[in-house]
Amino acid sequence: MSQFQNHELEYMVDDYYDMTDFDDNNRFEATESQRNVVDESLDSDIEDDFDESKPKTDTSALEARNGKDIQGIPWERLNFTRDKYRETRLKEYKNYENLSSSRKELEKEFKQVEKGHNSYDFQFNTRLVKSTIVHFQLRNLLWATSKHDVYLMQNYSVMHWSSLLRRGKEVLNVAKPIMPTLKYPGSLAQNLSRVQISTMAVKDNLLVAGGFQGELICKHLCQSEVAFSTKITTDENAITNAVDIYCNPNGSMRVMTANNDAQVRVFDAGNFACLSRFSFPWSVNNTSVSPDGKLIAILGDSTECLIADAQDGKVVENLKGHLDYSFASAWHPNGQILATGNQDTTCRLWDVRNLSKSMAVLKGRMGAIRTIRFTSDGRFMAMAEPADFVHIFDTWSDYAKAQEIDLFGEIAGISFSPDTETLFVGVADRTYGSLLEFNRRHYNYYLDSIL
């Protein structure tokens, strides 16, 4: 992945984009490179965010049906309409590329997709919690553990949002000194301070976060203290690009990290000892473990994606087809389909029974594919671009039917709830940063048959 010094992280817009911004007074921030970053002046003083005297910032489904913008953007007060601004964005948005190559040949491979199918309906949007990001290529910063509970990064805080109580709470403050409680002879545990969280994952009561300087933080949500923290690499180019929580074939919980130092590391989720270390020829941007725990998808600063044995890290397949670097992957729950997201603006679907060629190529609207998620039942797959668009594909239609969620702002992460009932989308924007909630639409065909 691209490496930037901290002082370069704040305003990449001057280097790559010349986009129109606007806020409540006709300005809005929503380009991939002009991204929210950690504000060094903020030590997670979040109390003001929940001041009841502040103007109402939420948008409900009822208000949206009555004409209110789901993000609360006052288009009626602006000098242009939403449609006009969307048209301008599509024309002027510049997708970030590491490799410059022609996309004409890709057009022949694109799967024909019928849009306009609503699988998830807008339910609620709140600006009481606002997602933030520290690197424009890393967007795995939001995780749902139930249809009522979601975790996200907000400046130096990992926040928990309860959609049931409509209330946020700080779970972890990484600006303050972090002193791990789990230490033993030979442990890699280290005290940390003022960490910039670049990626995170939450599963089975375990929160795992990776840092911009190669940090790893592990916290049990039922405990107030951090269980384990360390710098897993001293390499100067050390960003922890991705973390994954999974079970190996024996049922033991593991934590996997992917780093810019071209290393993949596996930790025991019980004592956090480093069990394995696998090396690759390029920076590793993303890993995901197959549902049976036997295979790892490994993506990075290469046009090729690798499939490796989870036990020894040996590469067993080389997937070819993408034109740029990859940053996202996800396995279908049945373990037969792997989805990979790339800066060439496509998501490729691979059938593990025949990996010589991708089985389908799904196209984004205007930018790279930064995040991919499947529902736990395998019925839907969602992929998010860096900004503005989230696409939900119906796998039962062979990915030929899709819903397109159209919004404005950098997308910090997307996550389905484990029961598939809710899709959360985190928007990182100084003015309209928020958390959007979409509920799964159900069709009661059996009632129709009775009637």
Legacy VTK file of the C-alpha trace (Angstrom):
# vtk DataFile Version 3.0
C-alpha trace
ASCII
DATASET POLYDATA
POINTS 451 float
0.000 0.000 0.000
1.048 3.596 -0.381
3.193 4.862 2.480
2.802 8.418 3.748
4.441 10.261 6.601
2.020 11.472 9.254
2.187 15.081 8.173
1.182 14.000 4.663
-1.933 12.230 5.854
-4.076 15.263 6.488
-4.779 16.808 3.110
-3.995 14.623 0.128
-6.614 16.527 -1.823
-4.085 19.128 -2.938
-2.008 16.402 -4.537
-4.696 14.389 -6.284
-7.995 16.205 -6.527
-9.637 19.474 -7.306
-13.154 18.749 -6.125
-16.001 20.999 -5.062
-16.590 20.896 -1.300
-19.600 22.026 0.651
-20.967 22.053 4.183
-24.067 23.540 5.743
-22.994 26.826 4.178
-22.551 25.366 0.682
-19.471 23.244 1.355
-19.094 19.457 1.628
-16.103 17.167 2.038
-16.312 13.916 0.084
-13.240 12.890 -1.907
-11.204 9.747 -1.382
-7.959 11.539 -0.626
-9.354 14.446 1.396
-10.061 12.153 4.277
-10.713 12.552 7.980
-7.563 11.798 9.924
-6.709 11.700 13.596
-6.703 15.233 14.974
-3.682 15.531 17.237
-5.553 18.068 19.367
-8.284 15.564 20.266
-7.830 13.207 23.190
-11.262 11.671 22.796
-13.122 14.412 24.655
-16.430 13.111 23.370
-18.887 14.455 25.906
-19.950 17.350 23.680
-21.142 14.890 21.048
-23.936 13.785 23.343
-25.031 17.192 24.596
-28.825 17.087 24.521
-28.954 20.840 23.962
-27.495 20.396 20.475
-29.794 20.525 17.418
-31.347 17.222 16.379
-28.994 15.556 13.903
-30.695 12.193 13.391
-32.731 11.162 10.361
-35.400 8.475 10.660
-37.027 6.323 7.986
-40.251 8.301 8.385
-38.459 11.609 7.828
-36.723 10.164 4.763
-40.069 9.036 3.337
-41.329 12.574 3.887
-38.511 14.008 1.797
-35.629 14.614 4.211
-32.198 13.690 2.901
-31.009 10.548 4.707
-27.751 12.310 5.641
-29.478 15.534 6.633
-27.883 17.527 3.810
-30.033 20.676 3.269
-30.138 20.624 -0.516
-32.904 23.236 -0.533
-30.427 25.759 0.917
-27.671 25.031 -1.571
-26.956 26.522 -4.962
-27.337 23.168 -6.706
-29.557 20.126 -6.523
-28.545 16.684 -5.327
-28.782 15.327 -8.871
-26.551 18.100 -10.177
-23.953 17.504 -7.498
-24.026 13.755 -8.184
-23.494 14.422 -11.875
-20.508 16.635 -11.076
-19.022 14.071 -8.687
-19.222 11.286 -11.243
-17.477 13.449 -13.829
-14.744 14.883 -11.631
-13.963 12.151 -9.099
-10.493 10.717 -9.669
-9.954 7.176 -8.498
-6.584 6.603 -6.845
-4.323 4.249 -8.797
-0.924 2.788 -8.024
-0.586 1.323 -11.504
-1.649 3.119 -14.650
-3.144 0.770 -17.221
-5.937 0.691 -19.755
-9.348 -0.374 -18.479
-10.849 -0.985 -21.933
-10.292 -4.728 -21.857
-12.056 -4.894 -18.490
-15.308 -3.660 -20.004
-15.653 -6.898 -21.940
-15.579 -8.873 -18.682
-18.106 -6.867 -16.661
-21.108 -8.872 -15.550
-24.448 -7.415 -16.619
-26.194 -6.431 -13.408
-29.776 -5.303 -13.017
-29.871 -2.459 -10.490
-32.825 -1.090 -8.567
-33.524 -4.102 -6.341
-33.994 -3.022 -2.728
-32.751 -5.691 -0.352
-32.073 -3.309 2.555
-34.195 -0.237 3.362
-32.928 2.915 5.044
-33.825 2.881 8.738
-31.820 5.495 10.625
-28.875 7.882 10.433
-27.110 9.490 13.375
-24.352 12.075 13.502
-23.781 11.551 17.224
-21.016 9.118 16.294
-18.765 9.891 13.343
-16.358 7.504 11.678
-12.805 8.658 11.056
-10.002 7.140 8.997
-6.218 7.563 9.070
-5.251 6.135 5.674
-7.314 6.573 2.541
-6.720 3.011 1.338
-7.790 1.303 4.582
-11.519 1.190 5.361
-12.155 -1.735 7.729
-13.089 0.481 10.657
-16.656 -0.559 11.446
-17.977 -3.869 12.810
-21.446 -4.963 13.924
-21.805 -7.668 16.572
-25.620 -7.646 16.544
-28.399 -5.701 14.847
-28.283 -3.329 17.832
-24.519 -3.105 18.439
-21.820 -1.662 16.218
-18.218 -0.588 16.853
-16.401 2.156 14.956
-13.379 4.446 15.124
-13.933 8.080 16.058
-10.652 9.979 16.293
-8.702 8.281 19.134
-11.694 6.329 20.411
-13.225 2.994 19.582
-16.919 3.742 20.043
-19.854 1.441 20.674
-23.194 2.564 19.259
-26.445 1.025 20.433
-29.089 1.395 17.742
-31.639 0.274 20.321
-30.813 2.937 22.904
-29.589 5.472 20.306
-26.587 6.090 22.470
-22.821 5.961 22.028
-20.128 4.945 24.491
-16.353 4.948 24.389
-14.894 1.429 24.573
-11.198 2.171 24.120
-9.180 5.382 24.148
-5.902 4.872 22.275
-4.608 8.395 22.888
-3.967 7.522 26.515
-1.206 5.125 27.652
-2.154 1.502 26.967
-0.805 -0.985 29.513
-1.688 -4.606 28.689
-2.769 -6.783 31.579
-1.732 -10.108 30.055
2.007 -10.408 30.510
4.145 -13.488 31.045
7.825 -14.466 30.570
8.718 -14.152 26.896
5.541 -12.241 26.046
5.693 -9.677 23.242
3.426 -7.326 25.206
4.418 -3.652 25.241
2.953 -0.438 26.582
1.678 1.866 23.832
0.443 5.433 23.623
-1.321 7.700 21.137
-1.983 4.999 18.567
-3.533 5.825 15.215
-5.911 2.946 14.481
-5.701 1.917 10.833
-7.855 -1.229 10.900
-9.993 -3.243 13.307
-12.148 -6.353 13.720
-14.608 -7.498 16.380
-15.761 -11.070 16.915
-16.827 -13.262 19.851
-16.288 -10.549 22.466
-12.783 -9.802 21.171
-11.795 -6.424 19.723
-8.578 -6.368 17.693
-7.105 -3.162 16.278
-4.048 -2.462 14.166
-2.041 0.751 14.219
-0.319 3.086 11.789
3.093 2.280 13.275
2.679 -1.499 13.285
0.770 -1.760 16.557
-1.594 -4.545 17.594
-4.162 -4.058 20.377
-6.460 -6.801 21.706
-9.268 -6.163 24.171
-12.048 -8.347 25.537
-15.230 -6.277 25.379
-16.376 -7.610 28.745
-13.250 -6.219 30.430
-12.279 -2.612 31.010
-8.540 -3.086 30.502
-6.606 -3.997 27.343
-5.501 -7.634 27.415
-2.600 -7.344 24.963
-0.754 -4.669 23.024
2.548 -4.564 21.191
4.404 -3.250 18.158
4.622 -6.343 16.005
7.251 -4.873 13.707
9.977 -2.259 13.968
10.120 -1.786 10.212
9.915 1.895 9.244
7.140 1.091 6.773
5.130 -0.772 9.376
1.406 -0.055 8.976
-0.883 -2.828 10.172
-3.147 -2.926 7.134
-5.610 -5.616 8.193
-6.543 -7.834 11.137
-8.706 -10.946 11.075
-10.226 -13.056 13.870
-10.951 -16.661 12.926
-11.032 -20.274 14.095
-8.494 -22.805 12.859
-9.658 -26.324 11.839
-9.281 -27.461 15.460
-11.651 -24.749 16.652
-8.997 -22.592 18.357
-9.383 -18.821 18.028
-6.637 -17.039 16.120
-5.731 -13.451 15.228
-4.089 -12.733 11.891
-2.338 -9.489 10.945
-1.277 -8.184 7.536
1.475 -5.574 7.442
3.315 -3.277 5.120
6.551 -5.098 5.969
5.340 -7.955 3.699
4.594 -10.199 6.676
1.512 -12.102 7.774
1.509 -13.090 11.441
-0.745 -15.501 13.336
-1.370 -15.071 17.075
-3.089 -17.299 19.598
-6.209 -15.424 20.738
-5.836 -16.852 24.238
-2.327 -15.837 25.279
-1.484 -13.745 22.173
1.729 -15.614 21.501
2.937 -15.324 17.899
2.517 -18.800 16.403
3.453 -18.268 12.751
5.006 -15.720 10.431
4.694 -15.876 6.656
6.707 -13.689 4.255
5.637 -12.474 0.818
7.302 -10.453 -1.973
5.160 -7.335 -1.461
3.311 -5.379 1.206
0.268 -7.327 2.380
-2.842 -5.126 2.386
-5.501 -7.652 3.288
-6.001 -11.248 4.381
-9.118 -13.322 4.950
-9.370 -16.901 6.159
-11.768 -19.394 4.593
-14.733 -20.540 6.728
-13.096 -23.915 7.412
-9.883 -22.206 8.536
-7.726 -24.020 5.994
-6.993 -21.349 3.366
-5.894 -17.714 3.423
-6.564 -15.153 0.724
-3.561 -12.805 0.602
-3.779 -9.496 -1.260
-1.341 -6.608 -1.514
0.820 -4.423 -3.686
0.511 -6.725 -6.661
-1.962 -7.356 -9.458
-2.016 -10.998 -8.378
-3.899 -12.401 -5.388
-2.646 -15.472 -3.580
-4.324 -18.433 -1.918
-2.123 -19.976 0.769
-2.327 -22.861 3.196
-3.277 -21.449 6.593
-1.090 -23.963 8.396
2.284 -23.250 6.779
1.683 -20.191 4.570
2.637 -22.059 1.410
1.058 -20.545 -1.718
-1.246 -23.014 -3.446
-2.918 -20.770 -6.052
-2.125 -17.527 -7.863
-5.176 -15.550 -8.992
-4.674 -13.375 -12.058
-6.952 -10.778 -13.598
-6.836 -7.595 -11.526
-4.949 -4.603 -12.965
-3.931 -2.790 -9.774
-3.357 -3.354 -6.052
-5.988 -5.127 -3.951
-7.298 -4.082 -0.530
-10.412 -6.158 0.182
-11.511 -9.779 0.238
-14.246 -11.943 1.707
-15.295 -15.597 1.572
-18.823 -16.763 0.962
-19.972 -18.752 4.033
-20.037 -21.942 1.953
-16.293 -21.574 1.406
-16.546 -22.035 -2.364
-16.548 -18.397 -3.490
-13.871 -15.771 -2.788
-14.456 -12.105 -3.590
-11.505 -9.720 -4.086
-11.671 -5.930 -4.331
-9.178 -3.873 -6.296
-8.179 -0.324 -7.168
-9.076 -1.108 -10.794
-12.669 -0.428 -9.587
-13.711 -4.090 -9.760
-14.593 -6.968 -7.501
-13.711 -10.390 -8.897
-15.458 -13.575 -7.831
-13.442 -16.783 -7.759
-14.705 -20.358 -7.519
-12.181 -22.364 -5.483
-12.987 -25.427 -7.580
-11.532 -23.678 -10.651
-9.219 -20.742 -9.923
-7.697 -20.460 -13.395
-10.030 -17.546 -14.137
-12.481 -15.439 -12.150
-16.112 -16.514 -12.556
-17.420 -12.910 -12.640
-16.244 -9.303 -12.600
-18.437 -6.781 -10.767
-17.961 -3.085 -11.517
-17.996 -0.214 -9.060
-19.547 3.135 -9.956
-16.568 5.476 -9.684
-13.832 4.209 -7.347
-11.794 1.317 -6.000
-13.457 -1.505 -4.084
-12.213 -0.985 -0.533
-14.486 -3.246 1.540
-16.410 -6.495 0.882
-18.811 -8.336 3.198
-21.131 -11.365 2.870
-24.176 -11.919 5.037
-23.825 -14.911 7.354
-26.462 -16.820 5.359
-24.625 -16.099 2.104
-27.663 -14.475 0.517
-26.117 -11.026 -0.044
-22.712 -9.564 -0.728
-21.968 -5.873 -0.160
-19.016 -3.983 -1.559
-18.091 -0.394 -0.767
-16.193 2.128 -2.818
-13.936 4.713 -1.145
-16.775 7.229 -1.259
-20.450 7.618 -2.115
-21.473 4.095 -3.173
-22.268 0.785 -1.508
-23.485 -2.071 -3.737
-25.512 -5.025 -2.437
-25.649 -8.091 -4.692
-28.183 -10.911 -4.481
-26.119 -14.097 -4.634
-29.240 -16.168 -5.351
-29.517 -14.367 -8.691
-25.910 -15.289 -9.471
-24.975 -11.682 -8.570
-27.079 -10.399 -11.481
-29.402 -8.268 -9.299
-28.146 -5.458 -7.101
-29.067 -2.518 -4.927
-27.020 0.662 -5.083
-26.879 2.846 -1.964
-26.105 6.392 -3.109
-24.733 8.811 -0.500
-22.012 11.436 -0.168
-18.809 11.080 1.815
-15.860 8.830 2.497
-16.922 5.333 3.548
-14.986 4.186 6.625
-16.505 0.721 6.706
-19.576 -1.447 6.184
-20.833 -4.375 8.240
-23.792 -6.741 8.243
-25.114 -7.806 11.622
-24.540 -11.531 12.298
-28.276 -12.229 11.929
-28.222 -10.483 8.501
-31.027 -8.116 9.568
-29.006 -4.885 9.499
-26.362 -3.257 7.325
-24.352 -0.450 8.926
-22.394 2.109 6.868
-19.901 4.497 8.460
-19.374 7.847 6.729
-16.213 9.834 7.493
-16.790 13.521 6.836
-16.110 16.638 8.922
-19.655 17.936 8.542
-21.808 14.936 7.646
-19.838 12.135 9.250
-22.367 9.646 10.556
-23.539 6.075 10.989
-26.266 4.865 8.643
-28.474 1.876 9.366
-30.350 -0.179 6.760
-32.762 -2.997 7.600
-33.272 -6.143 5.549
-36.488 -6.206 3.572
-38.588 -9.332 3.988
-41.107 -10.663 1.517
-43.796 -12.827 3.074
-44.565 -14.957 0.055
-46.346 -17.541 2.175
-48.949 -14.897 3.124
-49.477 -14.092 -0.523
-50.139 -17.750 -1.259
-52.719 -17.890 1.536
-54.510 -14.811 0.236
LINES 1 452
451 0 1 2 3 4 5 6 7 8 9 10 11 12 13 14 15 16 17 18 19 20 21 22 23 24 25 26 27 28 29 30 31 32 33 34 35 36 37 38 39 40 41 42 43 44 45 46 47 48 49 50 51 52 53 54 55 56 57 58 59 60 61 62 63 64 65 66 67 68 69 70 71 72 73 74 75 76 77 78 79 80 81 82 83 84 85 86 87 88 89 90 91 92 93 94 95 96 97 98 99 100 101 102 103 104 105 106 107 108 109 110 111 112 113 114 115 116 117 118 119 120 121 122 123 124 125 126 127 128 129 130 131 132 133 134 135 136 137 138 139 140 141 142 143 144 145 146 147 148 149 150 151 152 153 154 155 156 157 158 159 160 161 162 163 164 165 166 167 168 169 170 171 172 173 174 175 176 177 178 179 180 181 182 183 184 185 186 187 188 189 190 191 192 193 194 195 196 197 198 199 200 201 202 203 204 205 206 207 208 209 210 211 212 213 214 215 216 217 218 219 220 221 222 223 224 225 226 227 228 229 230 231 232 233 234 235 236 237 238 239 240 241 242 243 244 245 246 247 248 249 250 251 252 253 254 255 256 257 258 259 260 261 262 263 264 265 266 267 268 269 270 271 272 273 274 275 276 277 278 279 280 281 282 283 284 285 286 287 288 289 290 291 292 293 294 295 296 297 298 299 300 301 302 303 304 305 306 307 308 309 310 311 312 313 314 315 316 317 318 319 320 321 322 323 324 325 326 327 328 329 330 331 332 333 334 335 336 337 338 339 340 341 342 343 344 345 346 347 348 349 350 351 352 353 354 355 356 357 358 359 360 361 362 363 364 365 366 367 368 369 370 371 372 373 374 375 376 377 378 379 380 381 382 383 384 385 386 387 388 389 390 391 392 393 394 395 396 397 398 399 400 401 402 403 404 405 406 407 408 409 410 411 412 413 414 415 416 417 418 419 420 421 422 423 424 425 426 427 428 429 430 431 432 433 434 435 436 437 438 439 440 441 442 443 444 445 446 447 448 449 450
